[in-house]
């Protein structure tokens, strides 16, 4: 009986897992974007300093 109940819950669990994975991927993309912005800003500062 427990196996039937567990199987009935699988699609819901899978959708939750998919949502969590998508959410984590979105957070990782945002973090990487922030890192890229910071690196580009620092690179621009070094370039501006070297021009002087």
C-alpha positions, 0 to 999 in steps of 0.5 A, spaced: 500 500 500 505 504 501 508 503 494 502 505 491 501 512 495 509 513 494 508 513 486 502 517 487 506 522 490 512 522 485 509 527 479 509 532 485 516 531 488 518 531 481 515 538 479 518 540 486 525 538 484 524 541 477 522 548 480 528 547 485 533 546 480 530 552 476 530 556 482 538 554 483 540 555 476 537 562 476 540 564 482 547 561 480 546 565 473 545 572 477 551 570 482 555 569 476 552 576 472 554 580 479 561 577 479 562 578 471 560 585 473 565 586 478 570 583 474 569 588 468 568 594 473 575 592 476 578 591 469 575 598 467 578 601 473 585 598 472 585 601 464 583 608 466 588 608 471 593 605 466 591 611 461 594 616 466 
